[in-house]
């Protein structure tokens, strides 16, 4: 909305009226030397206030601090960082990655394709519980993760999660600000279409999007030849 200069001036005069009236009353009841001293203090305080709160450098620093605070708050309050629904955010996945190929990280070709694996790499999903979107970048016919991770992340009432296919999901950063990779049991998500995913690492896995799903890069086709 455009600013009316006349209205701004009027508002400024109104805001100045009360302090001006207060100063006038104080000055009328003091000596010349006291008034001179008070006036110098007033000018000095105004200069300090302008430098501290009204300069461009101050506002820039304030905005930067605010954005950093919001970013830190978003990360600390993200429920996915302590997720009891059988998933692991990127930090946990990287922590446990090793030659054993945990979290669908094995480069061993998935051939032949097990009949119990319902979904394929490149398909876009929506989580049934948390509602975030993502794209499948890997799968295991059964949960392949360290025993202590499974014990911590899997619900005790869901032992079947260990024996069903588990999928590595690249999470849309519009749903979770921090780039994440989760590891999800098959029953916890559904396929959606006509939806592109935003994630800084997506080009490492896919070379395009056909409107329904993502097209894997050659190295992914080697690992998942039947997807």
N, C-alpha and C positions, 0 to 999 in steps of 0.2 A: 504494500500500500504506500503511495507516494507521501512524502512528508510535507505538510503545510508549514512554510517558514513562519508565517504570521502566528499560527497557533503555537509553534515551538517557542517563539519569542514571548508570547503571552504566558505560556506555562513557566518559562524561566523567570519572568518577573514575579509571578505568583510565588514560586519557590523561594525567591530572594526576599519577599516581603517580610516574612516572619523574622529571619535573622537580622534583617536591616532594622526592623522595629526594635528588636532586642538590643542591638548595638547602639541605636539612637538613645534609648532609655539609659543605658549604662554610661554613655559618654556625657550625658547632661548632668550626671551626678558625680562626676570626677573632675580632677584638676587638669590643666593643659598637659603637664608632664605625664600624668597617668594615661590620658587619652592618646598621646603620642606613642607611649610604650605599648599600649594595647593595639594600636593600629599597626605598628611594626610587627608585632606578634601575629596579627591576623594575616598580613601580607605574607609573612614567612610560612605560616601554616598552609595558606592557600597554594603556595609554590610547592611545598612538600607533597600536598594532596594531589596536585596535578601530576607531579613526577611519579608518584607511587601508584596512582589509579587511572590516570587518563592518558598516559603516553602509549604509543603504539607498541613499544618494546614490552611494556608491562602486560598489555592485553594479549600479545602474542604468547608470552610466557605462561600466562594464566590459562589460555586456551589449550596449550600443549599439555600442561599439567592435568587439566580436566580430562582430555582425551586419554591420557595415560591411565588416569584413575578409573575411568569407565571401562577401559580395556582390561585392566587387572581385575575389576569387579566381575566382569562378564566371565572371565576365565575361572575365577574362584567359585562362582555360584553355578557354573555349568553342571547340571546333574550327571552328565555323561562322564565326568572325571571320577566318579565313584559309582559306577553303574552296576546294579545287582542283576541285570537282565541278560547276563551271558555275553557281554561285549567288552572289547578292550579299545580305549582310545589310542591314538598314535604313539604316545609316549610309552605305554605299556607294550604295544606290539613291538616297537623297536628294542625295548629292553630285553624281550625274550627271543628275538630273532637269532637263529643259530643254524648250524649245518643240518640240524634235524628237520628243518622245513616247517616249523610251527606257523600257525595262522595262515595257511594256504600259501606259504612262501617257498615251498619246494619247487624246484625247477624240473622235477621228474615229470615227463609227459603223462597226462591223464588219459591214458589209452590202454585198453578199451574204456569207453565211458561207462561208468556204473549206471545201471538202470534206475537206481534210487535217487540219483541227482536230478532234481526237477528243473533247476534254473541254469543259466549260462552266463559267461563273462560278457560284459557289455550291456546287460539288461539293467534298466533303471528301476529302483525299488523305493518303497515307502515303508518305514518301520511301523508296525502295528501298534506298538506301545508308546514310543517316543514321538512318532510322527515325522521324523526327519527323512529327507530324501538322500539317495546315494546311487552309486553304480557298482555293480559286481566286478571286482578285479581279480578274483580267485576263489577257489572252493576246494574243500576236502570231502571225500565220501563219508568220513566220520570226523568228529572233532579231533583236531591234532594240535594240542597245546600242552604246556607243562602241567603236571598234576596239581601243583600248588595254585596255578592260575585258575584251573577248572574249579578247584575247591573254593576259591575266593569269589569267582565271578558267576558260577552256575548256581541256580536255585536248587536247594536240597530236595525240593519236591519235583524237580524236573531231571531225573537221571537219564531220561530218553534223549536229552540234548547231546549227550556224548556219542550216541550211536547214529544220530541223523546227520545229513550233510550240514556242514558249517561253511559260511561264505565270508570272504574278506570284502568289506564295503568301503569305498571311498565316499566320505560324507560331504554333502553340499554345504559350502561355507555360508550360505544364506540361512541355514538352519542351525548351524553351530559355527560360531565365528572362528574358532581355532581349527585349522586344518586337521582332520582326523581320519584314521583308518580303523574300522571296527570289525569284529569277528562275531558273526551272528548265526544262531541256529536257524534252520530253514523255515520253521513254523512262525518265526517272529517278524516276517516281512511279506509284502505283496508286490507284484509287478505293476508299474505304471508306464504309460506311454506319452509321447509328445512332450517330453520334459528333458531339457538339457541340464546337466549338473555343473555347478561352479566349484572348482577346486584347483589350487595351483599346480598339483601334480598330475592332472588328468591326461595331459599330452604325453606323459611317459608311458601310458598304457594303451592309448587309443589314437588313431589317426583321423577320425572323423565321426560324424553322427548322421544317421540316415533318417531321422525323424522318429524312429521307434526305439533304436538302441545304438550303442557305440560300436564302432568298427575297430577290432583289436589290431595292434601293431604286429608285424611278423614274428617277433620273439614270443608274443603271447600265443600266437597260433601254433607255435612249436610245442608249447606247454599244454595247450588245450586244443588239440587238432580237430576234435569233433564238436566244438562249440561254434 
